Amino acid sequence: MTGPTMSAQALGQLLPMHLWLSACGKVLSVGPTLSKLIPDLADGLADRLVSGRAGQGPCPLQAIRTAVEHRRRLFLRVVQSRDLVLRGHGVQVDDGTLLVNLGFGIGLHRAIRAAGLTDDDFAPSELAMELLFLHEANRGVLTELSRFNTQLAQSRELALLQAQTDPLTGLQNRRGLEIALSLSLRTADFADEVAHPFAIAHLDLDHFKQVNDQLGHQAGDDLLRSVGAVLRSHIRKADTAARIGGDEFVLILRGMTSRAALQQLADRIIVAIRALSPPELTDLQVSASLGILVWHPGGPDQPEQVLAMADKALYLSKGAGRGRATII
């Protein structure tokens, strides 16, 4: 089919990315999609297209002639979008004009963003349509995958938190305490790092059994929740409070080594817990006994050893009359 037998309008419908040139390089027709990408291309190739093939001069007309003559693939770079390279091939029509059909290849998504192209800008049989649909499908898959990964990470974080949390009080459970205590006892891996001292307090409620026996387990649970709130309100954000079973609680107090400060903290906790004692217990009063160990680097390095020493201090408090703290 020769140039004179086909109108530019028909050519544009069939090849929306065509470029039709006279023998001397004058632009005779530009496909509507190519015009959308390079609006002033009908005024000439200069300063709008350059050769995109390595080792070849920048002249776009020479690149087109060489590609037509040697039946090679044509590469043209868009000057206003230097990262956008058009790919295609060309033929010489019987009247000497040059007809070039261009495409985007893997640069399709960049062209879509640059010129706001849609499926209406491509011929139905154009491979670019398949690439466009593939790109959209890929983007959709990546979006869903990212959403799934986010949900998975949130679920994992929630499961980890639940695995270390006491459901009744919201404090750490025994597993959470073991992790926190192991981290506190971990020896330094590098010479310029040192382990930091801390205090560990083992707390037990005095006469808690009578609450369950006389007032019921609901009253006991309510009291445990209130004790948890007291402990949270008396420690710092960097500290750890855990319920390790029944009416036993453990505190890890980072950097606290002053016996006077520890005694003052213990006294405040004892007073606050005594105020929670149900008035229905007319003959007894719930209180708290504490055993506190001050740990320094070089001390026992196993969690069970540290807990055993704090437990020993707790029993000294119990034996001395309860409702008090013993610091060792």
Buried (B, 14 or more C-beta within 10 A) or exposed (E): EEBEEBEBEEBBEEBBBBBBBEEEBEBBBBBBBBBBBBEEBBEBBEEBBBBBBEEBEEBBBEBBBBBBEEEEEBBBBBBEBEEBBBBBBBEEBEEEBBBBBBBBBEBBBBBBEBBEBEEEBBBEEBEBBEBBEEBEEEEEEEEEEEEEEEEEEEEEEEEEEEEBBBEBBEBBBBBBBBBBBEEBBEEEEEEEEEBEBBBBBBBBBBBBEBBBEBBEEEBBBBBBBBBBBBBBEBBEEEBBBBBBEEBBBBBBBBEBBEEEEBBEBBEEBBEBBBEBBBEEBEEBBBBBBBBBBBBEEEBBBEBEEBBEBBBBBBBBBBEEEBBBBBBE
